[in-house]
Structures are given as structure tokens and as C-alpha cells.
Amino acid sequence: MNLEEVKKLYSDYVLNTYTRTDLCLIKGKDTIVEDINGKKYLDFFPGWAVSGLGHCNRHVIKNVKDQIKKIVHVSNNYYNELQGELSSIIIHNSFNGKVFYSNSGAEANEGAIKLARKFGNPERFEVITMQKSFHGRTIATLTATGQDKVKKGFDPLPAGFKHVLFNDIKALEDAIGPKTVAVMLELVQGEGGINIADKEYVKDIRRICDEKNLVLIIDEVQTGAGRTGKMFAFQHYGIKPDVMTLAKSFGGGFPIGVMVVRDKFCDILTPGTHASTFGGSPVICAAALGVFDAIQKDGLLEKAEKMSLILKKSLDAIKARKPVIGKIKILGLMIGVELNVEDASGIYMKCLEKGLLINCTQKNILRIMPPLCVKKSEIKKAMQILEESL
Ligand SMILES: Cc1ncc(COP(=O)(O)O)c(C=O)c1O
């Protein structure tokens, strides 16, 4: 097939819910992807952060290949050894508690909202989230999301969500009332334009949640699995969440949703109150175990820290030459480059033409999230393309 033929199939048969670029990718290895015409690209935004370790990571592929020959899916009414093993690894790398599996970030967040509501039932049900946050596209998670554009046309939305200014502790304190049961936030807002939470702010939130018996839900769907240079972003802040949600990179390219629940809250969801048919199936757990293998055996956290410094240096140098660049926001390999223009989509398209895939969010923020395996030479080439495009 050629691109036109694929596009025709889409226009005839695929629901038109995405803004799609004229690009059909058919192969990928680590940072490099290839399109249907054989053109290669540096992928500095792999699958909206899903292929965060790089495309077709060898540890993930090996585990999946081995598992697929044995058994693909097991009902959650039976035991599956890989789910047990993966859960123990997650807990040993995060905080004391237990794990629940689903298939996506939205579903993981939905579980966290349910847990909080059941904890507060019947008096407390309100969840406070942040402006510019993004938590998913299900009815509850789009209501939790602090951006009006995702909600238009879906009224009536469920009650019980409030949004406050990010990084403003007073705004949060003022919003807490007798019905509040949880605070939910991303430590680095991804869709919101790479907004990094201040250390004191997060510590204050933790303290307030303890004082007022609120569930602190940290959405690590985009930041988890090494993206910020630590396995989980909360590890930058010296606090522990009550509930942490994971997805995207955590499945190494396979669909996963994870809700990690701290000890204190482990008995709230009981048999019959929450479930997911596909959640934590052996193949998906094998993929996620491959993600841990890759991060640990290939030293990807240390590499990500190093590459982050190199990227920061190059971006600062470009900024000195190109006044169109405003603020550079960076934590590990999660990077936002603010441009002093109203709409930066033209730059994104220029980069694409020249063989670099990045993302543009909030109209004028270039979102750059190379895979953790990115090489110095690839950063050099990507930065050259970015500068030419600017
Ligand atoms: C922080 C955050 N939470 C939740 C989601 C929703 O995840 P999913 O698309 O897997 O449902 C996203 C997706 O971009 C996200 O960035």
C-alpha cells in the first residue's frame, strides 16, 4: 500500500477523532522510525510517550515473544505468576502497598477516582485537580481534566470535581471543603505544556492531605518509567503518593494501566467493586517486566540524566541565537520549549519534513521527549534540525 491508499481506507472506515499528520510509520528501532516510503525519522516523541524506552526494545520484545508461546490471557479470577512478579517489582521500586491493573491511563485514573470516592463514601466525594491538567478521556477523567476543550459537548458531566491553579498552595487550601476526599495531580503536566510542580508545593500538598485525611493521587501516566530521570517523578520530591497511576511507557508499547495503592488504602476496593477483563494479562505483564529489565540492566535512568544535561545545554545555546525561544522547561527527558509565537505548529511541520518528530502542545509549546535510549549523536542531529526549522 502507499500513503494515499492507507489514507483512503481511513477516510472510508476510521472514525475521524484525531488531527492526523500525513505520516504512516511501518518500522521502528530505538530512536529511529521509518515511514511507508522508506524515509527515516528521529523520533523525539515516540508514540505520545508510549515507546519511552525506544521502539521495539529488545528486553520487551524478548519477554513478549517468550510469553506469547505459553499463554496470552488469563482471567483475573485465576492467578497469573507474571502479575504477581510484576507487582512485587513495582512495590519494591515505589512504596509499600498493592497494585491493580487495567489497560490505559484513563482507566487507571478512573480506578483511583473510584477508590477515593469509596474511601469517602457517603460524606465525601469531591476530587480537586489542577488547571491545565490532563487525566484522560472517559467521562470521569475528562471531568477531572483541567482543560475546557476536552469537555465541550459532553454535558452533563459528573459532579464532584474542582480545578485550581497549579503550583498555588493557597488556591488548593481555599478549595478544600467538607466534601473533599482527594487531590489529584501530575508532578509534571504533560499536555498542559510541561509545567513542573515546585518542591515546596508538593510537600505542602502531602502535608495537607495527611492533616485532612485526603487521598493524594499522583498521575504518573506520562512521567512514570524513567521519563524524568527517576523511575517515578514523585522520587524527585521526597514524598510518597497514596495512589499512583501509570500507563504509556510502562507497557513498553503494549496497552497497560496500573494503579499502585499505598498500604493504608489497600482494603477499600474489595471483590466485586472494581475489575478489568484484560488488566494485567500475562503478555502485558511480560512486556512491563521487560521495561524494568531494560531500565535496570541498560542503566537507562543514568543515561537519561546524562542526555538531559546535554539537551539542556544545546537548547540553551539555541535560545541564545534564536530569540523566538522563551522558557525552556526540563526534568529528565521531559522537555517543553516555549516559543514566543501564537501557534508553533508550523515549526512542528518543518521538523517533520526534515526528519524529526516532536510534538506541539498548548499551541506554542514544543514538547520534546526522546526515548531513554537516545544517543548523543542523535541529540546533536535533532537539535540541528530544530534550529534550522526555527
Ligand atoms: C498525565 C496523563 N494522564 C492520563 C492520560 C490518559 O491516558 P490514556 O490515553 O492511556 O487513557 C494521559 C494521556 O496523555 C496523560 O498524559
The ligand as an ORCA input file, in Angstrom:
! r2SCAN-3c Opt
* xyz 0 1
  C      -0.969     12.559     32.569
  C      -1.921     11.723     31.766
  N      -2.887     11.057     32.407
  C      -3.763     10.272     31.736
  C      -3.701     10.148     30.368
  C      -4.662      9.276     29.653
  O      -4.016      8.111     29.245
  P      -4.654      7.157     28.132
  O      -4.638      7.906     26.844
  O      -3.765      5.943     28.138
  O      -6.032      6.840     28.584
  C      -2.699     10.839     29.659
  C      -2.622     10.747     28.196
  O      -1.999     11.516     27.509
  C      -1.780     11.640     30.384
  O      -0.817     12.318     29.765
*
